[in-house]
């Protein structure tokens, strides 16, 4: 599709400097109608306030703000939790999980308004360009994709500000933007500023969601989570939707400084990047979920679920949600999740979250078998034959070596 054939484009719009400049740039370079699309994935009302007016003032003909919070938590976050996916051992995939639900809704808006192109404001250095365009390829391969950062000659915030100023388009952005942040109901990420030096400790102004663990309460707090077939249902005995539970746990855990990580990760495009992430409520949900897994999954099932989670962490991080492999991995995790029913109590104290109680109707743990005291159910003499057969290959190998 040539530039002249683009009549209407739907832009993933945030109201920030980049996407504010993209609207007039699209109109000038593609001579097309621009429809702004913003996704509410729980980033907060302050980021959505005035977004419609700002988009229209920048030149958009329409602005759709779509509430995706419930869908995001139920259909993307919890299926990911069920896989046990953690990218490179620490990252709970907050940004990665949000991209497919946003891209899917963007395509739906494009179909609704009869657009023939999609546009995003991702840079050519990051993961998000792949995540968005991978989703577009799976859901709307007939629509042209426009990525201005790979086309225009602007390279800095100053360039973007000058571009808007010459067109009399107002913006609240300034020439200095210390940090790049991405927030949703699950987490907030921070990059840039002093974080670009891995030797530099994050300053207090980096963190915006959680209390500094040093300033957290001196007294611990406990919180009880209840799960039913892989989904959270109650917090401290209160029946809640998955979104409500996450929001409640965010508040509880953030007050104790829980959920901070500082990592250097491998981006999909090949470079390393340093990021600080805050996932307070999600950290509790992950810990609670895994605690019940230890009760109900046998050794071989847990091993398989762990390998599944490792694979899924890369599938999700690399933007392959709308693929057969992703759906197969999710289906496998869901089979295990049917057993994840139970209650967990977690103690929070100065940045730490420790599971101190766990119970499940599906528990395979038996005190009768595990006790160090006297029991009538396990004959320890039986272990001798088991060990002899278990180590048979080693025994044969040693015998051959003596010949």
C-alpha positions in Angstrom: 0.0 0.0 0.0 1.5 3.3 -1.0 1.4 6.5 1.1 -1.2 8.0 -1.2 -3.5 5.1 -0.5 -3.7 5.7 3.2 -7.0 7.5 3.9 -7.6 6.8 7.6 -5.1 5.7 10.2 -5.7 4.7 13.8 -2.9 5.8 16.1 -2.1 4.3 19.5 -2.2 7.5 21.4 -0.9 8.4 24.9 -1.0 12.1 24.9 2.7 12.4 25.4 5.1 14.3 23.3 5.8 11.6 20.7 2.2 10.8 19.8 1.2 14.5 20.0 3.8 15.1 17.2 2.8 12.0 15.3 -0.8 13.2 14.6 0.2 16.3 12.6 3.1 14.4 11.0 0.7 11.7 9.7 -1.6 14.3 8.3 1.2 16.1 6.5 3.1 13.1 5.2 0.2 10.8 4.4 -2.5 13.3 3.8 -4.9 11.2 5.8 -7.5 11.3 8.6 -6.1 10.4 12.0 -8.2 8.7 14.6 -6.6 8.6 18.1 -7.0 5.5 20.2 -6.1 5.3 23.9 -6.3 2.2 26.0 -7.2 2.4 29.7 -5.2 -0.5 31.2 -5.2 0.9 34.7 -2.4 3.5 34.3 -4.4 6.0 36.3 -6.9 8.7 35.8 -4.3 11.5 35.7 -2.8 10.0 32.5 -6.2 9.8 30.8 -7.5 13.2 32.0 -8.0 15.6 29.1 -6.8 13.1 26.6 -9.7 13.5 24.2 -9.4 17.3 24.0 -5.6 17.0 23.6 -5.9 14.6 20.7 -8.5 16.8 18.9 -6.3 19.9 19.5 -3.4 18.1 17.9 -5.4 17.4 14.8 -7.1 14.1 15.3 -10.7 13.8 13.9 -11.8 11.4 16.7 -10.4 9.9 19.9 -11.5 6.6 21.3 -10.6 5.8 25.0 -11.4 2.2 25.6 -11.6 0.6 29.1 -9.6 -2.6 28.9 -8.8 -3.0 32.6 -11.0 -6.0 33.4 -10.1 -7.8 30.2 -6.4 -7.1 30.7 -6.4 -8.6 34.2 -8.6 -11.6 33.5 -7.5 -12.6 30.0 -3.9 -11.7 30.0 -2.4 -11.2 33.5 -3.9 -14.3 35.1 -3.2 -16.7 32.2 0.4 -15.5 32.4 0.5 -16.1 36.2 -0.8 -19.6 35.6 2.2 -20.3 33.3 4.6 -19.1 36.1 6.4 -17.0 33.5 9.1 -14.7 34.9 11.5 -13.2 32.3 15.2 -13.8 33.0 14.4 -14.8 36.6 13.0 -11.5 37.9 10.8 -9.5 35.5 7.1 -10.1 36.0 6.3 -8.9 32.4 4.1 -6.0 33.1 4.7 -4.1 29.9 4.8 -7.3 27.8 1.3 -8.4 29.1 -0.4 -5.1 28.2 0.7 -4.9 24.6 -1.4 -7.6 23.1 -4.7 -6.4 24.7 -3.9 -2.9 23.5 -3.0 -4.0 20.0 -6.2 -6.1 19.7 -8.4 -3.2 20.8 -6.6 -0.9 18.3 -7.4 -3.2 15.5 -11.0 -3.4 16.6 -11.2 0.4 16.5 -9.6 0.4 13.1 -12.3 -2.0 11.8 -15.0 0.1 13.4 -14.0 3.3 11.7 -13.0 1.8 8.4 -9.3 2.6 8.7 -6.7 1.3 6.2 -3.6 1.8 8.4 -2.4 1.5 12.0 0.3 3.6 13.7 2.3 3.3 16.9 4.9 5.6 18.5 7.4 2.9 19.4 11.1 3.6 18.7 13.2 1.4 16.5 15.4 0.4 19.5 12.8 -1.3 21.7 10.7 -4.4 22.2 7.3 -2.7 21.8 7.5 -2.2 18.0 7.8 -6.0 17.6 5.0 -6.6 20.1 2.5 -4.3 18.4 3.4 -5.2 14.8 3.4 -8.9 15.6 -0.1 -8.6 16.9 -1.1 -6.5 13.8 0.3 -9.1 11.5 -1.8 -11.8 13.2 -5.0 -9.8 13.6 -5.0 -7.4 10.6 -2.4 -8.3 8.0 -4.3 -6.3 5.4 -3.7 -3.0 7.2 -0.6 -0.9 6.6 1.6 -0.2 9.6 3.2 3.2 10.1 6.1 3.6 12.5 7.1 7.3 12.4 10.3 6.8 14.5 11.6 4.6 11.7 10.6 7.2 9.0 11.0 10.8 10.2 14.3 12.6 10.7 13.6 13.9 14.2 15.9 12.4 16.8 15.3 14.3 20.1 12.7 15.8 22.3 13.9 19.2 21.2 13.1 18.3 17.6 9.6 17.2 18.6 9.0 20.3 20.6 10.2 22.5 17.8 8.0 20.6 15.3 4.9 21.2 17.5 5.8 24.9 18.1 6.1 25.7 14.4 2.6 24.4 14.0 1.1 26.2 17.1 0.2 22.9 18.8 0.4 23.2 22.5 2.0 20.6 24.7 2.8 20.3 28.4 6.0 18.4 27.7 9.4 20.0 28.3 12.8 19.6 26.8 14.0 17.5 29.7 12.4 14.2 30.4 14.4 12.4 33.1 12.7 9.0 33.1 10.7 7.0 30.6 7.8 5.3 32.5 5.1 2.8 31.5 2.2 2.2 34.0 -0.7 -0.2 34.1 -2.8 -2.0 36.7 0.0 -4.6 37.1 3.1 -2.5 37.4 5.1 0.6 36.5 8.5 0.6 34.7 11.2 3.2 34.8 14.1 3.7 32.4 16.5 6.5 31.5 18.2 9.2 33.6 20.7 7.8 36.1 19.4 4.3 35.3 21.4 4.3 32.1 24.5 3.7 34.2 24.2 0.2 35.8 26.7 1.3 38.5 24.4 4.1 39.7 22.0 3.3 42.5 18.4 4.4 41.7 17.6 7.6 43.5 14.4 7.9 45.6 12.7 9.9 42.8 12.8 6.9 40.5 10.2 4.9 42.5 6.7 6.2 42.3 4.4 3.3 43.3 6.0 1.8 46.4 7.2 3.1 49.7 11.0 3.0 50.2 11.4 -0.3 52.3 13.6 1.8 54.7 10.6 4.0 55.4 8.0 1.2 55.5 6.1 0.4 58.8 8.2 -1.1 61.6 5.4 -3.6 62.2 4.7 -6.5 59.8 1.3 -7.0 58.2 -0.3 -10.3 57.0 -2.6 -10.6 54.1 -4.7 -13.7 53.1 -5.2 -14.6 49.4 -7.8 -17.2 48.3 -7.6 -18.9 44.9 -10.2 -21.0 43.0 -9.0 -23.0 40.0 -6.2 -20.7 39.2 -8.0 -17.4 39.8 -7.8 -15.1 42.8 -11.3 -14.8 44.4 -10.8 -13.2 47.9 -8.4 -10.9 49.7 -8.6 -11.1 53.5 -11.9 -12.9 53.1 -13.5 -10.3 50.9 -14.9 -11.5 47.6 -13.4 -9.5 44.7 -13.0 -9.6 41.0 -9.4 -10.2 39.7 -9.0 -6.5 39.0 -10.4 -5.4 42.4 -8.1 -8.0 44.1 -5.1 -6.7 42.2 -5.9 -3.0 43.0 -6.4 -3.9 46.7 -3.1 -5.8 46.9 -1.3 -3.0 45.1 -2.2 -0.7 47.9 -1.3 -3.2 50.7 2.0 -4.3 49.3 3.1 -0.8 48.1 2.8 0.5 51.7 5.5 -2.1 52.7 7.8 -1.4 49.8 7.2 -4.8 48.3 7.7 -5.5 44.6 10.7 -3.5 43.5 13.4 -4.9 41.2 16.3 -3.4 39.4 17.6 -5.4 36.5 19.6 -5.4 33.3 17.6 -7.4 30.7 18.2 -8.6 27.2 15.9 -6.8 24.7 14.5 -8.7 21.8 16.4 -6.5 19.3 19.8 -7.5 20.7 20.8 -4.8 23.1 20.7 -4.8 26.9 18.7 -2.2 28.9 18.5 -1.4 32.5 15.0 -1.0 34.1 13.5 -0.6 37.5 10.1 -2.2 38.0 7.4 -1.9 40.7 4.9 -4.8 40.9 3.6 -4.8 44.4 0.3 -6.6 44.2 1.5 -8.8 41.4 4.4 -10.0 43.6 2.0 -11.2 46.3 -0.2 -12.9 43.7 2.8 -14.7 42.2 4.1 -15.8 45.6 0.6 -17.0 46.7 0.0 -18.9 43.5 3.3 -20.7 43.6 2.8 -21.6 47.3 -0.3 -23.5 46.4 1.4 -25.1 43.4 4.0 -26.6 45.8 1.1 -28.3 47.7 -0.8 -29.7 44.7 1.5 -30.4 41.8 3.6 -33.6 41.9 7.3 -33.4 41.1 7.0 -34.2 37.4 4.0 -31.9 36.9 5.8 -29.0 38.6 9.0 -29.6 36.5 6.9 -29.5 33.3 5.1 -26.3 34.5 8.4 -24.7 35.3 9.7 -25.4 31.8 6.5 -24.2 30.3 6.8 -21.0 32.3 10.4 -20.4 31.0 9.3 -20.9 27.4 6.2 -18.7 27.9 8.3 -15.8 29.4 10.1 -15.5 26.1 7.0 -16.0 24.0 5.3 -13.1 25.8 8.4 -10.9 26.1 9.0 -11.3 22.4 5.5 -10.3 21.3 4.2 -13.7 20.2 0.9 -13.7 22.0 -1.3 -14.3 19.0 0.5 -17.5 17.9 -0.3 -21.2 18.0 2.6 -21.8 20.4 1.3 -19.2 22.8 -2.2 -20.7 22.8 -0.7 -24.2 23.3 1.4 -23.1 26.3 -1.6 -21.3 27.8 -3.7 -24.4 27.4 -1.1 -26.5 29.2 -0.9 -24.1 32.1 -4.7 -24.0 32.4 -4.7 -27.8 32.8 -2.5 -27.4 35.9 -4.4 -24.3 37.1 -7.5 -26.3 37.6 -5.9 -27.7 40.7 -4.8 -24.3 42.2 -7.5 -23.9 44.8 -6.6 -22.8 48.3 -5.6 -20.1 50.8 -2.3 -18.5 51.5 -1.2 -16.1 54.2 1.8 -13.8 53.3 3.7 -11.6 55.8 4.9 -8.2 54.6 7.8 -6.4 56.2 10.1 -3.7 54.8 10.2 -4.9 51.2 9.9 -8.6 51.9 6.9 -10.8 51.3 7.1 -14.2 52.9 4.5 -17.0 52.7 3.9 -18.2 56.2 0.7 -20.4 55.8 -0.8 -22.4 52.9 -3.6 -24.9 52.5 -5.5 -26.5 49.7 -8.2 -29.1 49.3 -6.1 -30.6 46.5 -2.9 -30.8 48.6 -0.7 -33.8 48.1 1.2 -33.1 51.3 0.6 -35.6 54.0 1.9 -35.2 57.5 1.4 -38.9 58.1 4.1 -39.6 55.4 6.4 -36.6 55.9 6.7 -36.7 59.7 10.1 -37.2 61.3 8.2 -38.8 64.2 7.0 -42.4 64.4 4.5 -43.4 61.7 2.5 -46.4 60.5 2.3 -45.6 56.8 5.8 -45.7 55.5 8.2 -48.6 55.9 11.7 -47.1 55.6 13.1 -50.6 54.6 11.4 -50.1 51.2 13.7 -47.3 50.3 16.6 -49.7 49.9 15.2 -51.4 46.8 14.1 -48.1 45.4 17.6 -46.6 45.7 19.2 -49.8 44.2 17.0 -49.6 41.1 17.3 -45.8 40.9 21.1 -45.9 40.9 21.3 -49.1 38.7 22.8 -47.3 35.7 25.6 -45.8 37.8 26.3 -49.3 39.3 26.6 -50.9 35.9 28.9 -48.2 34.6 31.2 -48.6 37.6 31.2 -52.4 37.2 32.2 -52.0 33.5 35.0 -49.6 34.4 36.6 -52.3 36.6 36.7 -54.9 33.8 
